[in-house]
Amino acid sequence: MNLEIILVGIVVGIANFVSRFGPFFVIQKFQQGSQKRGALWLKIALGSIGIAAISSMLVVATLPPLLETPNKSIAMLVGFIVLTALYFKFKRIVMATLTAALTYGLVYTYVPMTF
């Protein structure tokens, strides 16, 4: 794997973690309840780490194929739009993911694109 891709994944993970964890950290610092601060701190940190890790893995997993075959970008965009729309409409991630994967496969296989 290319070092640039690994660095992009690390930067995306750190940026995502800071953007999700930072506001909660600042809000929590201004709260008065010192007994709840420890439990709240741990809960927010662990929740933020999971989201940042998933985002980093997504970038690292999708970047190499897109660099090798740029014609996948349209299929990937259509799959992502389908995933986002179905998730926000029905709030069911499994069916949204499976439908988006099927859509990606159909667009990539049957829609001719040349770059």
All heavy atoms as an XYZ file, in Angstrom:
884
protein
N       0.845     -1.177      0.000
C       0.000      0.000      0.000
C       0.887      1.235      0.000
O       1.952      1.256      0.593
C      -0.926     -0.013      1.212
C      -1.957      1.072      1.126
S      -3.123      1.185      2.480
C      -3.870     -0.394      2.495
N       0.422      2.258     -0.625
C       1.165      3.493     -0.775
C       1.160      4.285      0.544
O       0.154      4.359      1.239
C       0.501      4.320     -1.877
C       1.387      5.433     -2.356
O       2.410      5.729     -1.763
N       0.972      6.050     -3.440
N       2.281      4.894      0.870
C       2.404      5.676      2.102
C       1.462      6.876      2.096
O       0.923      7.258      3.143
C       3.857      6.128      2.292
C       4.149      6.945      3.543
C       3.868      6.113      4.790
C       5.576      7.430      3.548
N       1.237      7.463      0.939
C       0.322      8.603      0.853
C      -1.095      8.220      1.270
O      -1.789      8.992      1.946
C       0.303      9.161     -0.564
C       1.601      9.805     -0.977
C       1.611     10.186     -2.447
O       0.677      9.780     -3.177
O       2.541     10.889     -2.860
N      -1.532      7.044      0.897
C      -2.872      6.586      1.254
C      -2.977      6.368      2.757
O      -3.985      6.730      3.379
C      -3.229      5.303      0.470
C      -3.311      5.640     -1.016
C      -4.535      4.709      0.961
C      -3.442      4.454     -1.912
N      -1.952      5.812      3.357
C      -1.945      5.618      4.807
C      -1.991      6.968      5.524
O      -2.737      7.152      6.487
C      -0.714      4.799      5.233
C      -0.830      3.385      4.675
C      -0.580      4.757      6.752
C       0.402      2.546      4.869
N      -1.214      7.930      5.039
C      -1.220      9.255      5.655
C      -2.576      9.944      5.509
O      -3.041     10.609      6.438
C      -0.109     10.121      5.063
C       1.314      9.715      5.426
C       2.329     10.569      4.685
C       1.525      9.811      6.921
N      -3.220      9.787      4.357
C      -4.555     10.359      4.174
C      -5.522      9.741      5.178
O      -6.336     10.445      5.796
C      -5.048     10.162      2.723
C      -6.538     10.442      2.603
C      -4.276     11.044      1.772
N      -5.461      8.433      5.356
C      -6.327      7.763      6.332
C      -6.099      8.261      7.748
O      -7.051      8.482      8.508
N      -4.848      8.461      8.121
C      -4.535      8.965      9.464
C      -5.045     10.385      9.644
O      -5.657     10.725     10.665
C      -3.020      8.867      9.735
C      -2.608      7.395      9.850
C      -2.630      9.626     10.993
C      -1.117      7.162      9.888
N      -4.816     11.234      8.650
C      -5.271     12.629      8.742
C      -6.792     12.696      8.808
O      -7.366     13.446      9.609
C      -4.721     13.459      7.564
C      -5.392     14.816      7.472
C      -3.220     13.612      7.688
N      -7.475     11.902      7.984
C      -8.946     11.888      8.003
C      -9.453     11.406      9.359
O     -10.394     11.976      9.922
C      -9.499     11.006      6.859
C     -10.975     10.712      7.051
C      -9.269     11.675      5.524
N      -8.839     10.377      9.904
C      -9.251      9.873     11.215
C      -9.075     10.904     12.313
O      -9.967     11.102     13.146
N      -7.941     11.566     12.328
C      -7.686     12.588     13.351
C      -8.650     13.765     13.189
O      -9.238     14.243     14.167
C      -6.216     13.050     13.294
C      -5.306     11.921     13.770
C      -6.009     14.298     14.141
C      -3.831     12.194     13.543
N      -8.833     14.222     11.962
C      -9.736     15.356     11.731
C     -11.169     15.004     12.108
O     -11.874     15.814     12.727
C      -9.657     15.789     10.272
N     -11.600     13.815     11.766
C     -12.953     13.392     12.090
C     -13.134     13.284     13.599
O     -14.139     13.714     14.158
C     -13.257     12.067     11.404
C     -14.729     11.770     11.366
O     -15.474     12.116     12.257
N     -15.144     11.092     10.325
N     -12.151     12.706     14.287
C     -12.229     12.574     15.739
C     -12.300     13.942     16.408
O     -13.127     14.179     17.280
C     -11.022     11.790     16.266
C     -10.998     11.679     17.761
C     -11.826     10.778     18.404
C     -10.162     12.471     18.516
C     -11.813     10.673     19.780
C     -10.135     12.373     19.887
C     -10.969     11.473     20.528
N     -11.435     14.856     15.979
C     -11.406     16.189     16.579
C     -12.705     16.941     16.295
O     -13.255     17.619     17.172
C     -10.177     16.979     16.081
C     -10.260     18.441     16.464
C      -8.910     16.367     16.629
N     -13.238     16.814     15.091
C     -14.466     17.538     14.762
C     -15.670     17.001     15.521
O     -16.605     17.739     15.808
C     -14.727     17.489     13.257
O     -15.096     16.187     12.859
N     -15.659     15.738     15.866
C     -16.781     15.169     16.618
C     -16.578     15.298     18.126
O     -17.515     15.515     18.869
C     -16.970     13.705     16.248
C     -17.440     13.537     14.837
C     -17.775     12.101     14.536
N     -18.193     11.957     13.165
C     -19.431     12.158     12.748
N     -20.350     12.537     13.597
N     -19.745     11.998     11.495
N     -15.361     15.138     18.578
C     -15.082     15.121     20.003
C     -14.883     16.520     20.572
O     -15.259     16.788     21.712
C     -13.834     14.264     20.261
C     -13.490     14.119     21.702
C     -14.314     13.414     22.552
C     -12.346     14.701     22.215
C     -14.000     13.280     23.886
C     -12.020     14.569     23.537
C     -12.847     13.855     24.375
N     -14.323     17.431     19.794
C     -13.987     18.767     20.274
C     -15.158     19.549     20.837
O     -15.075     20.065     21.964
N     -16.279     19.687     20.101
C     -17.406     20.450     20.649
C     -17.952     19.865     21.955
O     -18.277     20.600     22.876
C     -18.458     20.387     19.537
C     -17.681     20.143     18.300
C     -16.508     19.308     18.707
N     -18.031     18.542     22.037
C     -18.522     17.926     23.271
C     -17.556     18.154     24.434
O     -17.966     18.332     25.568
C     -18.760     16.434     23.076
C     -19.922     16.144     22.180
C     -19.726     15.500     20.977
C     -21.206     16.528     22.532
C     -20.793     15.234     20.142
C     -22.277     16.267     21.707
C     -22.077     15.618     20.505
N     -16.279     18.144     24.133
C     -15.277     18.383     25.160
C     -15.419     19.802     25.724
O     -15.390     20.010     26.938
C     -13.877     18.172     24.586
C     -12.775     18.492     25.552
C     -12.492     17.648     26.599
C     -12.032     19.648     25.400
C     -11.482     17.941     27.504
C     -11.013     19.960     26.279
C     -10.738     19.096     27.334
N     -15.590     20.776     24.840
C     -15.736     22.168     25.285
C     -17.015     22.341     26.088
O     -17.020     22.979     27.151
C     -15.701     23.125     24.074
C     -16.053     24.536     24.478
C     -14.336     23.073     23.402
N     -18.121     21.769     25.623
C     -19.391     21.869     26.350
C     -19.266     21.224     27.718
O     -19.725     21.762     28.728
C     -20.533     21.219     25.533
C     -20.842     22.064     24.303
C     -21.784     21.038     26.382
C     -21.753     21.372     23.310
N     -18.631     20.065     27.776
C     -18.482     19.342     29.033
C     -17.607     20.108     30.021
O     -17.836     20.069     31.218
C     -17.903     17.956     28.747
C     -17.854     17.033     29.931
C     -16.475     16.943     30.507
O     -15.493     17.269     29.857
N     -16.391     16.524     31.733
N     -16.629     20.836     29.542
C     -15.752     21.624     30.415
C     -16.519     22.734     31.124
O     -16.159     23.129     32.226
C     -14.596     22.234     29.620
C     -13.485     21.288     29.342
C     -12.781     20.948     30.633
C     -11.550     20.142     30.335
N     -10.871     19.723     31.541
N     -17.549     23.270     30.480
C     -18.311     24.362     31.070
C     -19.439     23.887     31.977
O     -20.111     24.692     32.597
C     -18.866     25.283     29.982
C     -17.798     26.089     29.311
C     -17.486     25.877     27.973
C     -17.092     27.053     30.022
C     -16.495     26.627     27.355
C     -16.103     27.807     29.401
C     -15.801     27.585     28.065
N     -19.675     22.571     32.039
C     -20.714     22.055     32.928
C     -20.202     22.014     34.357
O     -19.019     21.816     34.607
C     -21.165     20.666     32.498
C     -21.972     20.675     31.225
C     -22.418     19.287     30.834
O     -21.937     18.301     31.369
N     -23.331     19.220     29.890
N     -21.129     22.124     35.294
C     -20.749     22.204     36.697
C     -20.648     20.836     37.372
O     -19.888     20.681     38.312
C     -21.768     23.062     37.458
C     -21.847     24.483     36.964
C     -20.536     25.226     37.146
O     -19.800     24.968     38.091
N     -20.233     26.133     36.238
N     -21.405     19.844     36.959
C     -21.443     18.548     37.653
C     -20.137     17.787     37.500
O     -19.890     17.166     36.488
N     -19.307     17.795     38.530
C     -17.992     17.155     38.431
C     -18.085     15.641     38.525
O     -17.213     14.938     38.061
C     -17.057     17.695     39.518
O     -17.586     17.405     40.798
N     -19.146     15.096     39.149
C     -19.263     13.649     39.269
C     -19.629     13.009     37.931
O     -19.208     11.913     37.628
C     -20.311     13.289     40.310
C     -19.855     13.622     41.726
C     -20.905     13.254     42.744
O     -22.032     12.928     42.377
N     -20.543     13.304     44.008
N     -20.421     13.683     37.145
C     -20.829     13.138     35.855
C     -19.758     13.327     34.783
O     -19.825     12.709     33.750
C     -22.123     13.808     35.378
C     -23.325     13.456     36.192
C     -24.548     14.100     35.583
C     -25.792     13.733     36.332
N     -26.982     14.348     35.751
N     -18.785     14.185     35.028
C     -17.811     14.521     33.995
C     -16.995     13.318     33.560
O     -16.732     13.147     32.392
C     -16.887     15.634     34.473
C     -17.546     16.968     34.400
C     -16.707     18.061     34.931
N     -15.359     18.018     34.424
C     -14.451     18.919     34.685
N     -14.739     19.939     35.461
N     -13.241     18.831     34.198
N     -16.587     12.453     34.469
C     -15.768     11.306     34.107
C     -16.499     10.335     33.209
O     -16.006      9.888     32.194
N     -17.724      9.972     33.576
C     -18.506      9.025     32.783
C     -18.875      9.622     31.433
O     -18.819      8.943     30.414
C     -19.752      8.616     33.549
N     -19.253     10.877     31.419
C     -19.621     11.537     30.169
C     -18.415     11.648     29.244
O     -18.510     11.412     28.044
C     -20.202     12.923     30.460
C     -20.691     13.709     29.248
C     -21.845     12.979     28.585
C     -21.111     15.104     29.669
N     -17.269     11.993     29.808
C     -16.021     12.106     29.059
C     -15.704     10.789     28.337
O     -15.426     10.760     27.147
C     -14.900     12.487     30.007
C     -13.543     12.400     29.449
C     -12.716     11.309     29.479
C     -12.823     13.409     28.763
N     -11.544     11.590     28.861
C     -11.578     12.880     28.413
C     -13.122     14.720     28.414
C     -10.624     13.604     27.731
C     -12.154     15.442     27.740
C     -10.938     14.883     27.409
N     -15.766      9.685     29.052
C     -15.440      8.376     28.482
C     -16.448      7.975     27.406
O     -16.080      7.475     26.350
C     -15.389      7.328     29.589
C     -14.960      5.932     29.183
C     -13.543      5.963     28.605
C     -15.020      5.002     30.372
N     -17.714      8.233     27.665
C     -18.761      7.887     26.700
C     -18.580      8.648     25.383
O     -18.663      8.073     24.300
C     -20.120      8.203     27.323
C     -21.298      7.737     26.543
C     -22.559      8.040     27.325
C     -23.772      7.527     26.633
N     -25.000      7.821     27.363
N     -18.320      9.935     25.473
C     -18.143     10.752     24.268
C     -16.874     10.343     23.517
O     -16.861     10.219     22.293
C     -18.109     12.250     24.634
C     -19.475     12.685     25.137
C     -17.700     13.095     23.437
C     -19.485     14.058     25.752
N     -15.794     10.088     24.247
C     -14.530      9.712     23.605
C     -14.653      8.388     22.863
O     -14.218      8.261     21.722
C     -13.420      9.641     24.644
N     -15.260      7.404     23.502
C     -15.398      6.100     22.849
C     -16.330      6.171     21.642
O     -16.073      5.541     20.610
C     -15.903      5.064     23.852
C     -14.897      4.675     24.932
C     -15.539      3.717     25.921
C     -13.651      4.076     24.339
N     -17.396      6.950     21.729
C     -18.290      7.128     20.585
C     -17.606      7.831     19.424
O     -17.808      7.486     18.265
N     -16.769      8.788     19.721
C     -16.063      9.531     18.669
C     -14.985      8.692     18.009
O     -14.751      8.804     16.810
C     -15.441     10.796     19.257
O     -16.437     11.616     19.790
N     -14.325      7.854     18.754
C     -13.266      7.011     18.196
C     -13.834      6.045     17.165
O     -13.260      5.841     16.098
C     -12.522      6.256     19.307
C     -11.689      7.247     20.118
C     -11.636      5.159     18.735
C     -11.092      6.670     21.369
N     -14.992      5.476     17.451
C     -15.596      4.528     16.518
C     -15.937      5.163     15.180
O     -15.643      4.619     14.115
N     -16.538      6.337     15.213
C     -16.913      7.030     13.983
C     -15.674      7.440     13.200
O     -15.620      7.316     11.977
C     -17.795      8.244     14.316
C     -19.113      7.765     14.898
C     -18.042      9.095     13.092
C     -19.936      8.861     15.525
N     -14.659      7.924     13.893
C     -13.428      8.332     13.217
C     -12.736      7.134     12.578
O     -12.206      7.233     11.474
C     -12.495      9.022     14.204
N     -12.741      6.001     13.251
C     -12.109      4.805     12.698
C     -12.837      4.327     11.441
O     -12.206      3.952     10.450
C     -12.076      3.699     13.744
N     -14.144      4.340     11.471
C     -14.917      3.916     10.304
C     -14.659      4.854      9.127
O     -14.472      4.411      7.986
C     -16.420      3.859     10.645
C     -16.670      2.697     11.603
C     -17.263      3.720      9.394
C     -18.046      2.689     12.200
N     -14.620      6.151      9.374
C     -14.352      7.110      8.297
C     -12.962      6.923      7.716
O     -12.772      6.979      6.493
C     -14.500      8.543      8.817
O     -15.805      8.760      9.256
N     -11.981      6.680      8.559
C     -10.621      6.453      8.076
C     -10.534      5.188      7.229
O      -9.897      5.177      6.175
C      -9.655      6.346      9.252
O      -9.649      7.522      9.984
N     -11.181      4.127      7.690
C     -11.157      2.877      6.923
C     -11.861      3.044      5.586
O     -11.432      2.474      4.582
C     -11.798      1.750      7.730
C     -10.935      1.282      8.878
S     -11.576     -0.181      9.699
C     -13.032      0.465     10.478
N     -12.933      3.836      5.565
C     -13.642      4.084      4.312
C     -12.745      4.789      3.305
O     -12.676      4.403      2.138
C     -14.904      4.906      4.571
C     -15.700      5.286      3.332
C     -16.310      4.052      2.695
C     -16.772      6.296      3.680
N     -12.030      5.804      3.754
C     -11.135      6.541      2.853
C     -10.018      5.643      2.360
O      -9.708      5.593      1.161
C     -10.573      7.795      3.558
C      -9.442      8.402      2.749
C     -11.663      8.810      3.771
N      -9.396      4.898      3.270
C      -8.271      4.041      2.884
C      -8.735      2.906      1.968
O      -8.022      2.501      1.055
C      -7.557      3.496      4.136
C      -6.554      2.430      3.797
C      -6.881      4.640      4.877
N      -9.952      2.407      2.169
C     -10.449      1.315      1.335
C     -10.877      1.786     -0.051
O     -10.770      1.033     -1.019
C     -11.618      0.625      2.026
N     -11.367      3.004     -0.162
C     -11.875      3.453     -1.462
C     -10.867      4.234     -2.287
O     -11.021      4.315     -3.505
C     -13.122      4.334     -1.281
O     -12.806      5.439     -0.439
C     -14.270      3.558     -0.695
N      -9.853      4.793     -1.679
C      -8.906      5.619     -2.420
C      -8.067      4.833     -3.435
O      -7.961      5.255     -4.586
C      -8.012      6.390     -1.442
C      -7.283      7.590     -1.996
C      -8.246      8.575     -2.623
C      -6.487      8.270     -0.893
N      -7.457      3.691     -3.090
C      -6.640      2.980     -4.096
C      -7.410      2.535     -5.338
O      -6.933      2.742     -6.451
C      -6.080      1.784     -3.323
C      -6.098      2.204     -1.904
C      -7.292      3.092     -1.761
N      -8.618      1.952     -5.195
C      -9.343      1.593     -6.422
C      -9.709      2.800     -7.281
O      -9.718      2.702     -8.506
C     -10.605      0.894     -5.914
C     -10.299      0.467     -4.548
C      -9.315      1.442     -4.013
N     -10.011      3.919     -6.647
C     -10.352      5.110     -7.428
C      -9.145      5.672     -8.157
O      -9.277      6.208     -9.251
C     -10.960      6.183     -6.523
C     -12.399      5.952     -6.117
C     -12.863      7.044     -5.175
C     -13.300      5.891     -7.325
N      -7.972      5.559     -7.551
C      -6.769      6.036     -8.229
C      -6.399      5.137     -9.410
O      -5.918      5.618    -10.433
C      -5.599      6.112     -7.243
C      -5.727      7.182     -6.150
C      -4.557      7.070     -5.184
C      -5.791      8.562     -6.762
N      -6.618      3.831     -9.266
C      -6.282      2.888    -10.339
C      -7.293      2.931    -11.480
O      -6.908      2.849    -12.644
C      -6.196      1.474     -9.776
C      -5.031      1.275     -8.840
C      -5.050     -0.089     -8.192
O      -5.906     -0.931     -8.550
O      -4.207     -0.316     -7.309
N      -8.566      3.003    -11.159
C      -9.623      3.025    -12.173
C     -10.577      4.171    -11.879
O     -11.544      4.016    -11.146
C     -10.400      1.690    -12.192
O     -10.895      1.453    -10.868
C      -9.553      0.540    -12.648
N     -10.330      5.338    -12.462
C     -11.185      6.499    -12.164
C     -12.614      6.370    -12.664
O     -13.477      7.108    -12.222
C     -10.471      7.657    -12.855
C      -9.426      7.085    -13.701
C      -9.227      5.662    -13.315
N     -12.890      5.420    -13.557
C     -14.259      5.270    -14.029
C     -15.173      4.696    -12.941
O     -16.385      4.689    -13.095
C     -14.325      4.404    -15.287
C     -13.744      3.028    -15.077
O     -13.006      2.791    -14.130
N     -14.058      2.124    -15.971
N     -14.625      4.234    -11.821
C     -15.436      3.774    -10.701
C     -16.045      4.932     -9.918
O     -16.933      4.722     -9.116
C     -14.601      2.938     -9.731
C     -14.281      1.560    -10.187
C     -13.590      0.803     -9.074
C     -13.288     -0.609     -9.491
N     -12.657     -1.362     -8.420
N     -15.563      6.139    -10.149
C     -16.013      7.252     -9.321
C     -17.501      7.539     -9.500
O     -18.184      7.848     -8.526
C     -15.185      8.497     -9.611
O     -15.301      8.869    -10.965
N     -18.034      7.437    -10.704
C     -19.457      7.681    -10.926
C     -20.287      6.599    -10.240
O     -21.280      6.899     -9.565
C     -19.784      7.735    -12.432
C     -19.021      8.875    -13.111
C     -21.288      7.855    -12.666
C     -19.395     10.247    -12.607
N     -19.878      5.349    -10.379
C     -20.602      4.251     -9.734
C     -20.552      4.388     -8.214
O     -21.550      4.152     -7.523
C     -20.023      2.908    -10.171
N     -19.398      4.785     -7.688
C     -19.268      4.958     -6.250
C     -20.129      6.125     -5.761
O     -20.756      6.046     -4.705
C     -17.808      5.175     -5.877
C     -17.527      4.980     -4.417
S     -15.777      4.954     -4.062
C     -15.351      3.313     -4.584
N     -20.187      7.199     -6.532
C     -21.017      8.339     -6.167
C     -22.498      7.964     -6.162
O     -23.228      8.310     -5.232
C     -20.767      9.503     -7.133
C     -21.603     10.752     -6.899
C     -21.247     11.391     -5.569
C     -21.399     11.728     -8.042
N     -22.934      7.226     -7.169
C     -24.328      6.800     -7.229
C     -24.643      5.874     -6.051
O     -25.684      6.011     -5.395
C     -24.637      6.105     -8.578
C     -26.002      5.442     -8.560
C     -24.533      7.095     -9.713
N     -23.748      4.956     -5.742
C     -23.949      4.068     -4.595
C     -24.029      4.830     -3.285
O     -24.865      4.534     -2.424
N     -23.183      5.825     -3.124
C     -23.199      6.622     -1.906
C     -24.484      7.435     -1.787
O     -25.062      7.550     -0.699
C     -21.987      7.551     -1.857
C     -21.936      8.405     -0.631
C     -21.589      7.858      0.594
C     -22.244      9.750     -0.701
C     -21.559      8.641      1.730
C     -22.216     10.542      0.424
C     -21.873      9.984      1.650
N     -24.952      7.983     -2.895
C     -26.201      8.753     -2.870
C     -27.375      7.850     -2.509
O     -28.238      8.217     -1.692
C     -26.421      9.470     -4.217
C     -25.397     10.592     -4.379
C     -27.839     10.000     -4.339
C     -25.369     11.215     -5.753
N     -27.403      6.648     -3.077
C     -28.471      5.694     -2.761
C     -28.404      5.309     -1.283
O     -29.424      5.265     -0.588
C     -28.375      4.447     -3.667
C     -29.266      3.323     -3.167
C     -28.737      4.815     -5.087
N     -27.210      5.030     -0.781
C     -27.038      4.678      0.630
C     -27.543      5.787      1.542
O     -28.314      5.546      2.475
C     -25.560      4.401      0.921
C     -25.199      4.182      2.385
C     -25.735      2.858      2.867
C     -23.715      4.266      2.577
N     -27.135      7.012      1.256
C     -27.529      8.142      2.096
C     -29.037      8.379      2.042
O     -29.680      8.568      3.083
C     -26.783      9.411      1.641
O     -25.375      9.150      1.649
C     -27.087     10.575      2.544
N     -29.604      8.352      0.853
C     -31.043      8.609      0.710
C     -31.876      7.544      1.411
O     -32.827      7.867      2.142
C     -31.412      8.686     -0.770
N     -31.519      6.272      1.201
C     -32.300      5.206      1.832
C     -32.143      5.204      3.347
O     -33.106      4.935      4.073
C     -31.895      3.851      1.263
C     -32.336      3.583     -0.169
C     -31.815      2.242     -0.647
C     -33.842      3.649     -0.284
N     -30.940      5.501      3.823
C     -30.755      5.514      5.275
C     -31.571      6.634      5.922
O     -32.241      6.421      6.932
C     -29.285      5.663      5.656
C     -29.118      5.780      7.152
C     -29.312      4.670      7.964
C     -28.828      6.996      7.740
C     -29.200      4.779      9.339
C     -28.717      7.110      9.110
C     -28.895      5.997      9.905
O     -28.790      6.112     11.261
N     -31.526      7.825      5.352
C     -32.262      8.930      5.953
C     -33.768      8.773      5.798
O     -34.532      9.293      6.603
C     -31.795     10.267      5.395
C     -30.494     10.708      5.995
C     -29.397     10.923      5.191
C     -30.358     10.900      7.353
C     -28.186     11.329      5.733
C     -29.160     11.295      7.916
C     -28.070     11.512      7.100
N     -34.214      8.058      4.768
C     -35.646      7.863      4.586
C     -36.205      6.787      5.517
O     -37.226      6.980      6.148
C     -35.951      7.498      3.138
C     -37.427      7.273      2.888
C     -37.775      7.493      1.460
C     -39.220      7.208      1.196
N     -40.102      8.262      1.624
N     -35.493      5.630      5.625
C     -36.038      4.496      6.372
C     -35.311      4.202      7.688
O     -35.780      3.384      8.473
C     -36.003      3.236      5.499
C     -36.831      3.366      4.259
C     -36.225      3.409      3.014
C     -38.211      3.447      4.318
C     -36.981      3.527      1.859
C     -38.972      3.567      3.175
C     -38.358      3.603      1.938
N     -34.140      4.798      7.917
C     -33.346      4.598      9.140
C     -32.973      3.124      9.357
O     -32.918      2.636     10.471
C     -34.087      5.107     10.385
C     -34.413      6.558     10.353
C     -33.177      7.404     10.434
C     -33.566      8.863     10.573
N     -32.634      9.757      9.995
N     -32.691      2.417      8.267
C     -32.259      1.023      8.336
C     -30.968      0.889      7.530
O     -30.985      0.916      6.304
C     -33.327      0.086      7.796
C     -34.599      0.131      8.608
C     -35.587     -0.894      8.108
N     -36.854     -0.769      8.787
C     -37.154     -1.414      9.908
N     -36.279     -2.223     10.451
N     -38.335     -1.244     10.463
N     -29.861      0.713      8.244
C     -28.558      0.748      7.591
C     -28.271     -0.516      6.790
O     -27.617     -0.461      5.753
C     -27.431      1.032      8.617
C     -26.122      1.364      7.915
C     -27.270     -0.130      9.573
C     -26.137      2.618      7.132
N     -28.774     -1.656      7.232
C     -28.456     -2.912      6.534
C     -29.070     -2.915      5.134
O     -28.380     -3.180      4.146
C     -28.924     -4.128      7.363
C     -28.732     -5.411      6.583
C     -28.167     -4.189      8.681
N     -30.356     -2.626      5.047
C     -31.002     -2.619      3.731
C     -30.454     -1.500      2.850
O     -30.296     -1.677      1.640
C     -32.525     -2.487      3.880
C     -33.179     -3.726      4.447
S     -32.721     -5.257      3.598
C     -33.412     -4.992      2.004
N     -30.135     -0.367      3.442
C     -29.566      0.735      2.661
C     -28.202      0.338      2.104
O     -27.887      0.620      0.943
C     -29.448      1.989      3.523
N     -27.389     -0.335      2.910
C     -26.059     -0.755      2.463
C     -26.148     -1.804      1.355
O     -25.431     -1.717      0.357
C     -25.250     -1.308      3.653
O     -25.192     -0.312      4.669
C     -23.851     -1.689      3.232
N     -27.008     -2.777      1.537
C     -27.143     -3.829      0.519
C     -27.687     -3.265     -0.793
O     -27.210     -3.626     -1.876
C     -28.037     -4.943      1.041
C     -27.474     -5.747      2.214
C     -28.505     -6.741      2.718
C     -26.189     -6.447      1.820
N     -28.655     -2.378     -0.705
C     -29.201     -1.767     -1.918
C     -28.162     -0.879     -2.604
O     -28.049     -0.884     -3.835
C     -30.455     -0.944     -1.580
O     -31.373     -1.770     -0.866
C     -31.113     -0.409     -2.832
N     -27.391     -0.137     -1.818
C     -26.338      0.703     -2.395
C     -25.255     -0.140     -3.056
O     -24.738      0.222     -4.123
C     -25.726      1.592     -1.320
N     -24.902     -1.265     -2.450
C     -23.902     -2.142     -3.057
C     -24.413     -2.726     -4.376
O     -23.670     -2.802     -5.360
C     -23.541     -3.271     -2.091
N     -25.667     -3.110     -4.401
C     -26.263     -3.615     -5.640
C     -26.300     -2.522     -6.710
O     -25.957     -2.771     -7.877
C     -27.677     -4.135     -5.362
C     -28.440     -4.657     -6.569
C     -27.767     -5.901     -7.140
C     -29.880     -4.938     -6.203
N     -26.662     -1.318     -6.314
C     -26.697     -0.188     -7.252
C     -25.307      0.105     -7.803
O     -25.137      0.323     -9.005
C     -27.259      1.061     -6.554
O     -28.542      0.748     -6.019
C     -27.368      2.224     -7.514
N     -24.298      0.109     -6.924
C     -22.918      0.321     -7.361
C     -22.518     -0.731     -8.395
O     -21.957     -0.399     -9.444
C     -21.973      0.263     -6.159
C     -20.528      0.131     -6.544
C     -19.808      1.247     -6.956
C     -19.880     -1.099     -6.519
C     -18.479      1.139     -7.319
C     -18.566     -1.214     -6.880
C     -17.859     -0.099     -7.279
O     -16.555     -0.217     -7.647
N     -22.814     -1.985     -8.110
C     -22.458     -3.058     -9.038
C     -23.142     -2.931    -10.382
O     -22.528     -3.140    -11.431
N     -24.418     -2.581    -10.365
C     -25.156     -2.426    -11.621
C     -24.646     -1.237    -12.434
O     -24.473     -1.347    -13.654
C     -26.650     -2.270    -11.334
C     -27.355     -3.516    -10.787
C     -28.782     -3.178    -10.381
C     -27.325     -4.641    -11.804
N     -24.395     -0.110    -11.763
C     -23.896      1.066    -12.487
C     -22.504      0.789    -13.036
O     -22.201      1.116    -14.191
C     -23.907      2.310    -11.570
C     -23.154      3.469    -12.210
C     -25.331      2.724    -11.259
N     -21.649      0.176    -12.235
C     -20.282     -0.095    -12.678
C     -20.253     -1.093    -13.833
O     -19.448     -0.971    -14.756
C     -19.441     -0.620    -11.517
C     -18.004     -0.844    -11.886
C     -17.153      0.229    -12.109
C     -17.490     -2.127    -12.033
C     -15.834      0.044    -12.459
C     -16.178     -2.321    -12.377
C     -15.352     -1.238    -12.589
O     -14.049     -1.440    -12.947
N     -21.163     -2.058    -13.803
C     -21.154     -3.099    -14.825
C     -21.845     -2.670    -16.113
O     -21.342     -2.936    -17.206
C     -21.850     -4.367    -14.283
O     -21.194     -4.764    -13.082
C     -21.777     -5.502    -15.283
N     -22.981     -1.985    -16.000
C     -23.818     -1.781    -17.171
C     -23.834     -0.353    -17.727
O     -24.358     -0.130    -18.815
C     -25.244     -2.227    -16.879
C     -25.329     -3.699    -16.646
C     -25.658     -4.202    -15.395
C     -25.046     -4.602    -17.667
C     -25.720     -5.571    -15.168
C     -25.107     -5.958    -17.449
C     -25.439     -6.430    -16.192
O     -25.491     -7.769    -15.964
N     -23.311      0.618    -17.008
C     -23.295      1.987    -17.519
C     -21.898      2.268    -18.065
O     -20.930      2.317    -17.316
C     -23.674      3.005    -16.426
C     -23.582      4.422    -16.942
C     -25.069      2.711    -15.875
N     -21.788      2.444    -19.391
C     -20.451      2.656    -19.964
C     -19.934      4.075    -19.689
O     -20.629      5.054    -19.913
C     -20.682      2.446    -21.459
C     -22.113      2.765    -21.673
C     -22.833      2.402    -20.395
N     -18.732      4.114    -19.147
C     -18.078      5.406    -18.874
C     -16.601      5.285    -19.251
O     -15.954      4.321    -18.862
C     -18.206      5.778    -17.415
C     -19.558      6.253    -17.022
S     -19.652      6.446    -15.274
C     -20.640      5.032    -14.861
N     -16.122      6.236    -19.969
C     -14.690      6.255    -20.305
C     -14.115      7.601    -19.925
O     -14.745      8.638    -20.096
C     -14.482      6.008    -21.808
O     -15.205      6.989    -22.537
C     -14.946      4.627    -22.198
N     -12.898      7.560    -19.437
C     -12.189      8.792    -19.060
C     -10.897      8.873    -19.814
O     -10.260      7.968    -20.144
C     -11.899      8.841    -17.555
C     -13.138      9.045    -16.728
C     -13.816      7.989    -16.160
C     -13.619     10.320    -16.524
C     -14.929      8.173    -15.391
C     -14.752     10.531    -15.754
C     -15.405      9.449    -15.188
